[in-house]
Amino acid sequence: MTKLSWEQAVQWLRDQSTHQELVKACYFDDPLPEAAERFWQSMEWKSIATLLPARKGNALDLGAGRGISSYALARDGWQVTALEPDPSNLVGAGAIRSLVEETGFSIKVVSEYSENLPFENDSFDLVNCRQVLHHARDLNQSCKEIFRILRPGGVMIATREHVISKKEDLQYFLDSHALHKFYGGENAFLLDEYLSAISLAGLYVEQTLAPLDSPINYFPMTLDQHFVHCTRPATVFIGEMMTNLLFSSRHAVGRALMKFLVNMLNRRDQTPGRLYSFLAVKPRPKGKS
């Protein structure tokens, strides 16, 4: 099979009548401003926003794609630079520029790869990486560059990163991916590889979110669907009515039981390519607040 570009692969997906739900879930649909606005309103973004610094400053959207995260950051008051090496008008820098023109938000677009960031040391308060690190050609170098350009106290958030349990799982994940067979650009790492690369770069990992911990990872599953998915084992034994009562978020016992179920299901999940997210901070020099 002749390999397509990323833009051609996404266009193929958009052209398939049977894949329109996936297209919309990936925010590949048009008009782009409406897709970006939908992302900003999503539970995924709202959950991400709660983890970001309260004080808005300079943000780098790394591997920005069509610019949906860049748009959300700008809409929330950040000064945004979008880094996107792909020039295409559908899924790259061209799309971001059109989004800027149509929405009026100020987003600076820069074309470069994460292993060689064209910015001064200590330039950004936030580096946002949505589905980016697993595409890195050199994960360790990319994390080192993120550390370099972050200001002390700055935050890196890397979301929806593909994880495998063992190296042998990678091919299974690639074979099952909807677009990899067309453009060959997907990848996944072991959880320890992500954590090691982030930590060795000098960043402190504050949170690691497993697949069912947050809408950040389990989108497009809704909150109600998440509840049903997590409580299904209990429903088999005690029925739907008792399950809904026992695991209700309206009381402390229910919240604790749900947390236990989520942790159990996360530990059991070995699905190749499952999604994890990471929140890390660049430490401040000792003696400085």
C-alpha positions as CSV (number, residue, x, y, z in Angstrom):
1,M,0.0,0.0,0.0
2,T,1.3,3.5,-0.9
3,K,1.8,5.6,2.2
4,L,-0.3,8.7,2.4
5,S,0.5,11.9,4.2
6,W,-1.2,12.6,7.5
7,E,-3.4,15.2,5.7
8,Q,-4.4,12.6,3.1
9,A,-5.1,10.0,5.7
10,V,-7.4,12.3,7.6
11,Q,-9.1,13.3,4.4
12,W,-9.7,9.7,3.6
13,L,-11.3,9.3,7.1
14,R,-13.5,12.3,6.5
15,D,-14.7,10.9,3.2
16,Q,-16.0,7.6,4.8
17,S,-19.7,7.9,5.6
18,T,-19.4,5.1,8.2
19,H,-16.6,7.0,10.2
20,Q,-18.3,10.3,10.8
21,E,-18.7,9.8,14.6
22,L,-14.9,9.2,14.8
23,V,-14.2,12.2,12.6
24,K,-16.3,14.4,15.0
25,A,-14.7,12.8,18.1
26,C,-11.3,13.6,16.7
27,Y,-12.4,17.2,15.9
28,F,-11.5,16.6,12.2
29,D,-14.9,18.0,11.1
30,D,-15.6,21.4,9.5
31,P,-16.2,24.3,10.0
32,L,-13.0,24.3,12.1
33,P,-14.1,27.2,14.4
34,E,-17.2,25.1,15.4
35,A,-15.0,22.1,16.1
36,A,-12.6,24.2,18.1
37,E,-15.5,25.7,20.1
38,R,-16.9,22.2,20.8
39,F,-13.5,21.2,22.1
40,W,-13.4,24.2,24.4
41,Q,-16.8,23.3,25.8
42,S,-15.9,19.6,26.2
43,M,-15.5,17.7,29.4
44,E,-12.0,16.9,28.2
45,W,-10.9,20.5,28.0
46,K,-12.8,21.5,31.2
47,S,-10.9,18.8,33.1
48,I,-7.6,19.9,31.6
49,A,-8.3,23.5,32.5
50,T,-8.7,22.6,36.2
51,L,-5.1,21.4,36.2
52,L,-3.5,24.5,34.6
53,P,-2.0,27.4,36.5
54,A,-4.6,29.9,37.7
55,R,-2.4,32.8,36.5
56,K,-2.4,33.0,32.7
57,G,0.9,33.6,30.9
58,N,2.7,32.4,27.9
59,A,1.6,29.0,26.7
60,L,3.2,26.7,24.0
61,D,0.8,24.3,22.3
62,L,3.2,21.6,21.2
63,G,2.2,19.6,18.1
64,A,-0.9,21.8,17.8
65,G,-2.4,20.0,14.8
66,R,-5.5,21.9,13.7
67,G,-5.2,24.2,16.6
68,I,-8.1,23.2,18.8
69,S,-6.1,23.3,22.0
70,S,-4.4,26.5,20.9
71,Y,-7.9,28.0,20.5
72,A,-9.0,26.7,23.9
73,L,-6.0,28.2,25.6
74,A,-6.4,31.5,23.8
75,R,-10.1,31.5,24.7
76,D,-9.2,31.1,28.4
77,G,-6.8,34.0,28.3
78,W,-3.4,32.5,27.6
79,Q,-0.8,34.1,25.2
80,V,-0.5,31.2,22.8
81,T,2.3,30.0,20.5
82,A,1.3,26.9,18.4
83,L,4.1,24.7,17.3
84,E,3.2,22.6,14.3
85,P,5.6,21.2,11.7
86,D,2.9,20.0,9.3
87,P,2.1,22.9,6.9
88,S,-1.3,21.4,5.7
89,N,-4.5,23.4,5.6
90,L,-6.5,20.5,7.0
91,V,-4.5,19.2,10.0
92,G,-1.5,21.5,10.2
93,A,-0.2,25.1,10.4
94,G,-2.4,26.2,7.6
95,A,-5.5,25.2,9.5
96,I,-4.3,27.1,12.6
97,R,-3.8,30.2,10.6
98,S,-7.3,30.0,9.1
99,L,-8.6,29.4,12.6
100,V,-6.9,32.6,13.7
101,E,-8.4,34.6,10.8
102,E,-11.9,33.3,11.4
103,T,-12.0,33.6,15.2
104,G,-9.8,36.7,15.8
105,F,-7.9,35.0,18.6
106,S,-4.1,35.8,18.6
107,I,-2.1,32.6,18.1
108,K,1.5,32.7,16.9
109,V,2.3,29.8,14.6
110,V,5.8,28.3,14.5
111,S,6.9,25.3,12.4
112,E,9.4,23.1,14.1
113,Y,9.7,19.7,15.9
114,S,9.7,19.1,19.6
115,E,13.3,17.9,19.7
116,N,14.6,21.3,18.6
117,L,12.4,24.0,20.0
118,P,13.3,27.5,18.6
119,F,12.7,29.4,21.8
120,E,14.9,30.9,24.5
121,N,15.3,29.2,27.9
122,D,12.6,29.9,30.4
123,S,10.2,31.3,27.8
124,F,6.9,29.7,28.8
125,D,4.6,29.2,31.8
126,L,2.8,26.3,30.2
127,V,3.6,23.6,27.6
128,N,0.5,21.8,26.5
129,C,1.0,18.5,24.7
130,R,-2.2,16.8,23.4
131,Q,-1.5,13.4,21.9
132,V,2.0,14.6,21.1
133,L,4.7,12.7,23.1
134,H,4.0,9.3,21.6
135,H,4.8,10.9,18.2
136,A,8.2,12.1,19.4
137,R,11.2,10.9,17.3
138,D,13.3,11.2,20.5
139,L,11.1,11.2,23.6
140,N,14.0,12.0,26.0
141,Q,15.2,14.9,23.9
142,S,11.7,16.3,23.5
143,C,11.2,16.3,27.3
144,K,14.6,18.0,27.8
145,E,13.6,20.7,25.4
146,I,10.3,21.2,27.2
147,F,12.2,21.5,30.5
148,R,14.6,24.0,28.9
149,I,11.9,26.4,27.6
150,L,9.7,26.2,30.7
151,R,10.1,28.9,33.4
152,P,10.8,27.6,36.9
153,G,7.4,26.7,38.4
154,G,6.1,26.2,34.8
155,V,3.8,23.3,34.0
156,M,3.8,20.7,31.3
157,I,0.6,18.8,30.7
158,A,0.8,15.8,28.3
159,T,-2.6,14.3,27.6
160,R,-4.0,11.2,25.8
161,E,-0.7,9.4,25.4
162,H,-0.7,5.9,24.1
163,V,0.6,3.3,26.5
164,I,1.6,-0.4,26.0
165,S,2.4,-2.9,28.7
166,K,5.2,-4.6,26.8
167,K,7.1,-4.0,23.6
168,E,5.4,-6.9,21.9
169,D,2.1,-5.1,22.2
170,L,3.2,-2.2,19.9
171,Q,2.5,-4.0,16.6
172,Y,-1.0,-5.1,17.8
173,F,-1.8,-1.5,18.6
174,L,-0.5,-0.2,15.2
175,D,-2.4,-2.9,13.3
176,S,-5.7,-1.9,15.1
177,H,-5.3,1.9,14.6
178,A,-7.7,3.3,12.1
179,L,-5.2,5.4,10.2
180,H,-1.7,4.0,10.9
181,K,-1.9,1.6,7.9
182,F,-2.3,4.6,5.6
183,Y,0.4,7.0,6.9
184,G,2.5,5.0,9.3
185,G,2.9,7.8,11.9
186,E,1.5,6.2,15.1
187,N,3.5,5.0,18.1
188,A,3.2,4.1,21.8
189,F,5.6,3.8,24.8
190,L,5.7,1.9,28.0
191,L,4.3,3.9,31.0
192,D,7.8,3.8,32.6
193,E,9.3,5.2,29.4
194,Y,7.1,8.3,29.6
195,L,7.7,8.8,33.4
196,S,11.5,8.2,33.0
197,A,11.8,10.7,30.1
198,I,9.9,13.4,32.0
199,S,11.7,12.9,35.2
200,L,15.2,12.6,33.7
201,A,14.6,15.9,31.9
202,G,14.3,17.5,35.3
203,L,10.5,17.8,35.6
204,Y,8.6,16.7,38.7
205,V,5.6,14.5,37.9
206,E,2.7,15.7,40.0
207,Q,0.0,13.6,38.5
208,T,-0.3,10.5,36.4
209,L,-3.9,9.9,35.1
210,A,-4.8,6.4,34.1
211,P,-7.4,5.6,31.4
212,L,-10.5,5.8,33.6
213,D,-9.3,8.5,36.0
214,S,-10.5,11.5,34.0
215,P,-12.6,12.6,31.0
216,I,-9.2,13.8,29.7
217,N,-8.5,10.1,28.8
218,Y,-11.9,8.4,28.5
219,F,-13.5,11.0,26.1
220,P,-15.6,10.5,24.0
221,M,-17.2,8.3,26.7
222,T,-19.7,10.5,28.7
223,L,-19.9,10.7,32.5
224,D,-23.0,8.5,32.4
225,Q,-21.3,6.0,30.1
226,H,-18.3,6.0,32.4
227,F,-20.4,5.2,35.4
228,V,-22.1,2.3,33.6
229,H,-18.8,1.0,32.3
230,C,-17.1,1.1,35.7
231,T,-20.1,-0.4,37.7
232,R,-21.0,-3.1,35.2
233,P,-19.3,-5.8,37.3
234,A,-21.3,-4.8,40.4
235,T,-24.6,-4.6,38.4
236,V,-24.2,-8.3,37.4
237,F,-24.3,-9.3,41.1
238,I,-26.6,-6.8,42.8
239,G,-28.7,-5.3,40.0
240,E,-28.9,-1.8,38.5
241,M,-31.0,-0.2,41.2
242,M,-28.8,-1.2,44.1
243,T,-25.7,-0.4,42.1
244,N,-26.9,3.1,41.3
245,L,-27.6,3.7,45.0
246,L,-24.4,2.2,46.3
247,F,-22.0,3.9,43.9
248,S,-23.8,7.3,43.8
249,S,-21.6,10.3,43.8
250,R,-24.1,12.0,46.1
251,H,-22.5,10.4,49.2
252,A,-19.0,9.8,50.4
253,V,-19.3,6.0,50.5
254,G,-20.4,6.0,46.9
255,R,-17.5,8.2,45.8
256,A,-15.0,6.0,47.7
257,L,-16.5,2.8,46.2
258,M,-16.3,4.3,42.7
259,K,-12.7,5.3,43.2
260,F,-11.9,1.7,44.2
261,L,-13.6,0.3,41.1
262,V,-11.8,2.8,38.8
263,N,-8.5,1.9,40.4
264,M,-9.2,-1.8,40.0
265,L,-10.2,-1.5,36.4
266,N,-7.2,0.7,35.5
267,R,-4.9,-1.9,37.0
268,R,-6.5,-4.7,35.0
269,D,-6.5,-2.8,31.8
270,Q,-3.7,-4.0,29.5
271,T,-5.2,-2.8,26.2
272,P,-2.4,-1.8,23.8
273,G,-2.6,1.9,23.2
274,R,-4.7,2.8,26.2
275,L,-4.6,6.5,27.1
276,Y,-2.6,8.1,30.0
277,S,-2.0,11.8,30.9
278,F,0.8,13.5,32.8
279,L,1.1,16.7,34.8
280,A,4.6,17.8,35.5
281,V,6.3,20.9,37.0
282,K,9.7,22.5,36.5
283,P,11.0,22.9,40.0
284,R,12.0,26.4,41.2
285,P,15.5,26.9,42.5
286,K,15.8,26.2,46.2
287,G,15.2,29.2,48.3
288,K,12.9,30.9,45.7
289,S,9.1,30.8,45.8
